[in-house]
Structures are given as structure tokens and as C-alpha cells.
């Protein structure tokens, strides 16, 4: 029971960091954002509501699609991801305590890179807890399964289509949009492996204590 609570703690902390990182990046969005955030910002600019609200709407739509196509990728963590990251994102923007754009390009780039890094750490944390894929990841895994494409190619296809739609709607596409994943993915991978190792170590020690004869 204690390990499961710890996993939930790490999971929710990961969601918070993911929302925080995206909120930081949006403050310097003119440098370019991740394709999904390009779409969320574009929807916000064109139709109102909030960026976080569009994150929730898009996430829930993807959950419905994945549920109909291949519900293996739907779990409690999928719904929590879809419902919570958007409000967390909006909350950090509402607090207005995050760094804003400056007149200095390198400082703006540093702000964006910090956001990308924090997002990668958060993403790796919540995925490592194994409570289910996020709605976007689940959708890409479903596309991979149904089309026979590798997961990486399915991601490229899906995110390219999302980027095109976001660009047409007026979302912030610039140079960082095209190198975002190359920075975020290694951070995500490192974070996920580190947390999984920590969880496995705690689980192993717990089992060893249980098995020790009295």
C-alpha cells in the first residue's frame, strides 16, 4: 500500500511539473512550442477559453478515440492526465510568478529551455508510475498498432499533422518547434528510467523485508 501511495505521489508531482514546464514555455511562445501546445495556443487565440481548457478538450477527445479504437491504452492515469494538466497549466499562468519574455534572445531561450526540461522531467515521472499512457501517447500507440508504423514514425506523423493544423490556425511555430522533441525526449527518458529504478528498488526492499524469516 505504501509503494502505491508513493507512486501516486510521484505521478501527481510529475503532472504538476509537466504543467509548470508548459506554462513557462508559453511565456516565450514566439520562439516556438511543441506541436500539441501550438494547437492549444492556436485554439485559445481563435476561439477563446484558456490554453489549459483546450488541453483538456483535446485530451478528452483523444481518450474517446483511443477508447473506441483500442482501450488497452486507457487507464486511470490517462483520465487524470487529460483532466489535470490543463488546470495546472492555467493555475501557474494565473499566479503570474513565472519568468516573462525579455528583450534578450538568449535569456528568452534559457527560459524556454528550462520549461522544456521541466516538462521532460515531469513527463518521465508520471509515465514511470505505470498508471496508463497519457491521451496523446495512447493515441499515437493506437495509430502505431492500427497502421503498422513504428511508434517513432507514428509520433512523427501525428505531431506533424497536429503542427500543420496549429500553424493554419495561427499557432506559434518557430525554430524551437522543430527541435523541441530532440531536447525534451532525452530528459524524459532519463527521468523515466531514474524513477522506475527508484520504484523497483523500493519494491524489492519491501519484498525482502516481508520474506525475512523471524
PLY file of the C-alpha trace (Angstrom):
ply
format ascii 1.0
element vertex 214
property float x
property float y
property float z
element edge 213
property int vertex1
property int vertex2
end_header
0.00 0.00 0.00
2.84 2.35 0.88
4.51 1.84 -2.50
1.27 2.57 -4.36
0.81 5.82 -2.44
4.40 6.74 -3.28
3.73 6.04 -6.95
0.65 8.27 -6.86
2.70 11.00 -5.18
5.32 10.81 -7.93
2.58 10.64 -10.58
0.85 13.82 -9.39
4.19 15.58 -8.89
5.01 14.67 -12.49
1.72 16.16 -13.70
2.45 19.36 -11.77
5.94 19.66 -13.25
4.59 18.93 -16.74
2.01 21.70 -16.41
4.60 24.07 -14.93
7.08 23.44 -17.73
4.49 24.10 -20.42
3.37 27.28 -18.66
6.98 28.54 -18.59
7.41 27.77 -22.29
4.21 29.55 -23.28
5.57 32.82 -21.86
8.17 32.78 -24.65
5.96 31.07 -27.23
7.26 33.26 -30.07
10.36 31.04 -30.11
8.14 28.07 -30.96
6.32 25.41 -28.95
5.72 21.69 -29.06
3.14 20.79 -31.77
0.39 19.94 -29.26
0.92 23.26 -27.47
0.95 25.06 -30.82
-2.53 23.65 -31.38
-3.75 24.55 -27.87
-2.48 28.11 -28.17
-3.99 28.44 -31.65
-7.39 27.29 -30.39
-7.16 29.74 -27.48
-6.27 32.66 -29.73
-9.01 31.86 -32.23
-11.89 30.68 -30.03
-11.18 31.95 -26.51
-11.48 29.90 -23.27
-7.99 29.16 -21.89
-4.98 27.25 -23.17
-5.40 24.74 -20.36
-9.08 24.26 -21.22
-8.15 23.40 -24.80
-5.57 21.00 -23.44
-8.37 19.22 -21.54
-10.76 19.27 -24.52
-8.15 17.84 -26.91
-7.06 15.28 -24.32
-10.60 14.03 -23.69
-11.31 13.81 -27.42
-8.22 11.64 -27.84
-9.27 9.49 -24.87
-12.62 8.85 -26.58
-10.90 7.93 -29.85
-8.45 5.58 -28.12
-11.27 4.04 -26.08
-13.16 3.24 -29.27
-10.09 2.03 -31.18
-8.02 0.19 -28.56
-8.97 0.55 -24.91
-5.79 -1.25 -23.76
-4.13 2.14 -23.56
-6.83 3.62 -21.30
-6.26 3.56 -17.55
-6.88 5.78 -14.54
-3.72 7.72 -15.28
-4.97 8.51 -18.78
-8.04 10.31 -17.42
-6.08 12.07 -14.67
-3.58 13.26 -17.26
-6.30 14.55 -19.58
-8.22 16.31 -16.79
-5.47 17.78 -14.60
-2.57 19.05 -16.70
-4.68 21.80 -18.31
-5.93 23.28 -15.00
-2.43 23.02 -13.51
-1.10 24.88 -16.55
-3.75 27.62 -16.21
-3.12 27.88 -12.47
0.57 28.65 -12.93
-0.25 31.26 -15.58
-2.87 32.77 -13.27
-0.34 33.06 -10.44
1.79 35.24 -12.76
5.01 34.31 -10.96
6.79 32.69 -13.90
9.51 34.46 -15.91
8.22 36.51 -18.83
9.80 37.31 -22.18
12.61 39.85 -22.17
14.41 41.90 -24.82
17.33 39.47 -24.75
17.15 36.47 -27.08
19.49 34.23 -25.09
17.58 34.89 -21.87
14.31 34.03 -23.62
15.93 30.87 -24.97
17.07 29.96 -21.46
13.50 30.42 -20.19
12.17 28.16 -22.93
14.84 25.50 -22.34
14.03 25.48 -18.62
10.38 24.92 -19.50
11.25 22.11 -21.91
13.49 20.46 -19.31
10.90 20.66 -16.52
8.25 19.27 -18.86
10.52 16.37 -19.80
11.23 15.58 -16.14
7.53 15.69 -15.27
6.56 13.53 -18.24
9.12 10.89 -17.34
7.91 10.87 -13.74
4.24 10.24 -14.43
4.91 7.67 -17.14
7.30 5.76 -14.86
4.49 5.21 -12.36
2.67 2.93 -14.85
-0.83 4.28 -14.29
-1.54 4.37 -18.01
-0.35 6.29 -21.05
-1.35 9.93 -21.44
-4.11 10.59 -24.00
-1.66 11.78 -26.66
0.74 8.90 -26.13
-2.15 6.44 -26.10
-3.42 7.88 -29.36
-0.01 7.54 -31.00
0.35 3.96 -29.75
-3.07 3.18 -31.21
-2.05 4.70 -34.55
1.10 2.60 -34.46
-0.87 -0.58 -33.80
-3.51 0.03 -36.47
-1.17 1.23 -39.23
1.85 -0.99 -38.61
4.09 2.06 -38.26
6.77 2.11 -35.61
5.93 4.19 -32.54
8.51 6.83 -33.53
7.10 7.12 -37.04
3.55 7.23 -35.73
4.61 10.07 -33.42
6.17 11.96 -36.33
3.04 11.56 -38.47
0.62 12.55 -35.71
2.64 15.51 -34.45
3.27 16.75 -37.99
-0.48 16.77 -38.68
-1.14 18.50 -35.34
1.55 21.06 -36.15
0.06 21.79 -39.58
-3.41 22.30 -38.10
-2.00 24.53 -35.36
0.01 26.54 -37.88
-3.02 27.05 -40.14
-4.99 28.28 -37.13
-2.23 30.76 -36.29
-0.33 28.95 -33.56
3.25 29.93 -32.57
5.52 27.94 -34.88
9.20 28.88 -34.98
12.63 27.28 -34.88
12.25 25.71 -31.40
9.13 23.88 -32.56
11.31 21.67 -34.76
13.97 20.88 -32.15
11.66 20.72 -29.12
11.44 16.93 -29.13
15.21 16.46 -29.56
15.72 18.32 -26.27
12.74 17.02 -24.33
12.99 13.32 -25.26
16.41 12.62 -23.64
15.30 14.42 -20.46
12.06 12.43 -20.48
13.96 9.16 -20.96
16.42 9.89 -18.16
13.65 10.93 -15.76
11.55 7.86 -16.55
14.46 5.44 -16.08
15.53 7.10 -12.83
12.05 6.98 -11.29
11.43 3.40 -12.46
14.72 2.34 -10.91
13.75 4.07 -7.66
10.31 2.41 -7.61
11.80 -1.01 -8.41
14.40 -0.59 -5.66
11.77 0.34 -3.07
9.58 -2.59 -4.18
12.49 -5.03 -3.99
13.47 -3.89 -0.49
9.84 -4.14 0.65
9.61 -7.72 -0.62
12.93 -8.63 1.01
11.67 -7.35 4.37
8.49 -9.38 4.01
10.41 -12.56 3.15
12.90 -12.28 6.04
12.10 -15.15 8.49
11.60 -14.32 12.13
0 1
1 2
2 3
3 4
4 5
5 6
6 7
7 8
8 9
9 10
10 11
11 12
12 13
13 14
14 15
15 16
16 17
17 18
18 19
19 20
20 21
21 22
22 23
23 24
24 25
25 26
26 27
27 28
28 29
29 30
30 31
31 32
32 33
33 34
34 35
35 36
36 37
37 38
38 39
39 40
40 41
41 42
42 43
43 44
44 45
45 46
46 47
47 48
48 49
49 50
50 51
51 52
52 53
53 54
54 55
55 56
56 57
57 58
58 59
59 60
60 61
61 62
62 63
63 64
64 65
65 66
66 67
67 68
68 69
69 70
70 71
71 72
72 73
73 74
74 75
75 76
76 77
77 78
78 79
79 80
80 81
81 82
82 83
83 84
84 85
85 86
86 87
87 88
88 89
89 90
90 91
91 92
92 93
93 94
94 95
95 96
96 97
97 98
98 99
99 100
100 101
101 102
102 103
103 104
104 105
105 106
106 107
107 108
108 109
109 110
110 111
111 112
112 113
113 114
114 115
115 116
116 117
117 118
118 119
119 120
120 121
121 122
122 123
123 124
124 125
125 126
126 127
127 128
128 129
129 130
130 131
131 132
132 133
133 134
134 135
135 136
136 137
137 138
138 139
139 140
140 141
141 142
142 143
143 144
144 145
145 146
146 147
147 148
148 149
149 150
150 151
151 152
152 153
153 154
154 155
155 156
156 157
157 158
158 159
159 160
160 161
161 162
162 163
163 164
164 165
165 166
166 167
167 168
168 169
169 170
170 171
171 172
172 173
173 174
174 175
175 176
176 177
177 178
178 179
179 180
180 181
181 182
182 183
183 184
184 185
185 186
186 187
187 188
188 189
189 190
190 191
191 192
192 193
193 194
194 195
195 196
196 197
197 198
198 199
199 200
200 201
201 202
202 203
203 204
204 205
205 206
206 207
207 208
208 209
209 210
210 211
211 212
212 213
